[in-house]
Amino acid sequence: MSFYDYTVPAADGSEISMKAYEGKVVLVVNTATGCGFTPQYEPIEDMYEKYHDRGLEVLDIPCNQFAGQAPGSDDEIHEFCTLHYNTKFPQMKKSDVNGENQLELYRFLKQEQGFQGLGKGLKATGLSLVVKKIDKDYKNNPDIKWNFTKFVVDRNGNVVARFEPTAKKEEVEKCVASLM
């Protein structure tokens, strides 16, 4: 199967086919409104505004699997994002990205780009301590480790990169820009 064979639920409950994104660069990100990484909405929105006219789409999938940091309803999440970060990209329905009820799209993304580490620095070290308490074997499985993990899909539907929440925004933007 390819990226274009999947669907995700929109906030209104309808299904969005990834075929709608054919020929586009897609940034897929699991988000949360009450996380230390929540300010990442700002650079994501900046990228969206900068590259949307050139074919960038953001697939924002709120997820409450990590310390309950996205507790609101889909409407509350959307209101929070537009009020605090002036987001223009749509938020999808809150969904699981790991486990038995994970979106099939996430199963595919993780298969295409497995976990390669949290990087270096204070944020990476801090997050690794938190994640290790949840999953002692976290380094050896492709599961999403925390909110704001990003996947970049090119114009042909290839999953070309995975960025953990600790990745620098410049690295993510450099990858996206290279596909424009």
N, C-alpha and C positions, 0 to 999 in steps of 0.2 A: 504494500500500500504506500501511497505518497501523502504528503502534507495535504494535498487537495482532496483527498478522500474522506477527510474528517469534518465533523461539525462540532460547534460548541453552542451551549444555550445562551441566548441574549438575556439581558436583565428582564425583559418582558416575557420570557419563557419560550419565545420562538427559537428555531434553530438557525444558526449562521453557518453556511457552508464555507469551507476554506477555499472552494473554487471561486468565491467572490474576490479573493485576493490574488488570483493568477496574474502574473506579470508585475506584481508589487513586491517590495521588500517589506517583510513583516517582523516586527519586534513583539514577541510573545512574552508576557511577564505576569507572574503571580504576585498580587499586591495585597496590602493590608493597610488599614487607616490608622492603626494604633501601634505602629512598630517604630523602632529606632531608625529604620531605613525608609520610613514613609516620606521624608523630604526628597527621596529620589523621584517622586512624582514631578518635581520641578525640572530636572534635566531631561526627563522623558518627554514632558510637554514641550520643552525647548527644541528637542530633536524633532518632535512631531511637527511643530510649526516651521522649522527650518527646512525639512525634507518632504513634508506631505505632498506638496505640489509636484515633487519629483518622483513620487511613488511610494513613500513610506506609509505604512499603516501600523498602528499599535493595537495589539490584542491584549487588553487589560482584563485579567481574570482574577477577581478578588478571591481570597482563600483564607479560611479561618482555622487551618490545621496547625498553625504554629503559634502556640501559646495564646490562642483565642484572640488574636490581634485584629481580626476583622469581624467584630460581633454584630454590626448593624445589618439592616435589611439592604437589599439591592438599591432601593431608592435612597436610603440614608448614606450609603457609600457614594453614590453618584453625587448627591448634594454636598457631601464633605469634599470630594475631589474638585468639584467646580468652584465651591466657595473658597477653599484654602489654596488651591493650586491652579485655578482657572483652566482646568483640563478641557480640551476640546474633543479628544478621542473618547469613544464610548467604553463604558465598563460592561463587561459581560456578567452573567449570573454568577453569584458566588458558588464556587465549585471546589472539589477536592483535586489535588494534583499528585497525591500519593495514595496508596492503599487500595482496598477493595472497591471503593466508589470513585476512584480517580477518573478524570476525563480520559477517554481513549486517545485523544490528541496528546496528552501528557505522556502516556505510555510510549507513544511513537517518538516524541521529542527526546525523551530520556534514552531511548534505544539508539537514536541517531547521534546524540551528543551526551555521553555519560559524564559523571562527576570527575573532575580532574584536580580538585583541591580548592581550598578557600583563599589561596594566595598568601601574601605576607603582610605584616603590619599589625597594629593594635586591633583593628576591627576584625581581621581574619583570626587572630589569636583568641579574641573574646568570643566570637561566634563559634569557633571550634570547641571551646569549653562547654558552651551551651548545647551544641549539637551532640557532642559526645555523651552527655547525660541522657539524651533521648535515644540515641542509636550508637552503641559502642563500636559497631562495625561500619559507621557512616562512610569511611574512606573507600570501602569496597563495594558500594552499591550505587546505582545511578539515581536514587531518589532525590527529590528536591529537598534541600537542607533547610531552607528558610524562605521568608518572604523576599520578593524582588529578585528572584532568579530570572535571568533573561535568556531567551533563545532568539537567534537571528536567522531568518529564513530568506534565502535569495529569491530573485524573480522567477526562478525555475522550480521553486518548491523544495530546494535543498536546505537542510538545516546545517548552516555553516559554522555556527558558534554557539557556545553556552557561556554565560557570564554569571558567576555567583554574585550575591548582593554586595560582597566586599570589593568587587571589581571597580576600578576607577571609571567615572563617567566618560572620561576622554577615550579610554580603550573601547568602550561600547560605541561611542560616536564614530571613532575611527573605522570600526568594522562596518557600521551602517553606511558611512560616507563612501567607503570603498565600493559599495554595491549600487550607488546611485547613478 
